[in-house]
Amino acid sequence: ALGGDLWFGGQDGTLTYYSKFNGRLSVRKLRLPDNSLNSSAVWSLFQDSRHRFWVGTANALYFFDERDNNLRLVKKNLSVVRCITETSDRSIWAGTDNGLFRFDTTAAGKMMIRKGYEHQLPHLSDYSVRSVLAASDKNIYVGYAGGLAIVNPKENKVISLFTTKDGLSNNFVGCIANDDKGHIWIGNASSISRFSRHQHIFYNYYISGNNRSVMFMDRTLFFGN
């Protein structure tokens, strides 16, 4: 949300905007750098600490200017940008069907892009990233279609990978959230799991399957499936 307003990405490549001021919905057609209209499905939206509005589509990552509906290209040839988050060092992390990407803006304003984290995971069966969380312990939790990975942003390396062999109920990690006690909650294809960061064990609750989204608010977890 920008200023309390709400934005929704559409399969037709548009954004739907809800104005908190007047309670109205409007559809924004997004203009690409070549002046054509975007028709690629919008999968993810994120506003960073610099107030930049990131838009992830089925094939690229952009900055969005809400004043004129223009998109400015950050990275093309990405396969489905499903999720975006930011760490305290102002790095932006994007999960795609081709793996995890890190974006850092230099002092000169240039974008530095890092990738290849999956090369550190020889036992990972599927590189598709379905969820990312910048957690309170300053690590990045990455939900792959093949397991749960933990990345240390400071060292820029993967420090752990967990699969069903380690107690995860299902390797398809659709969503991740942090609660007010520091617990990591995971929604996957067959259950909801709580990960103990100190013991490195999973508590699995078979109360909901096919989980794709989660939000923690007012001491309550909301899962969408």
Buried (B, 14 or more C-beta within 10 A) or exposed (E): EBEEEEBEBBEEBBBBBBEEEEEEEEEBEBBBEEEEEBBBBBBBBBBBEEEBBBBBBBBBBBBBBBEEBBBEEBBEEBBBBBBBBBBEEEBBBBBBBBBBBBBEBEEEEEEEEEBEBBEEBEEBEBBBBBBBBBBBEEBBBBBBBBBBBBBBBEEEEBEBBBBEEEBBBBBBBBBBBBBEEEBBBBBBBBBBBBBEBEEEEBBBEEEBBBBBEBEBEEEEBEBEB
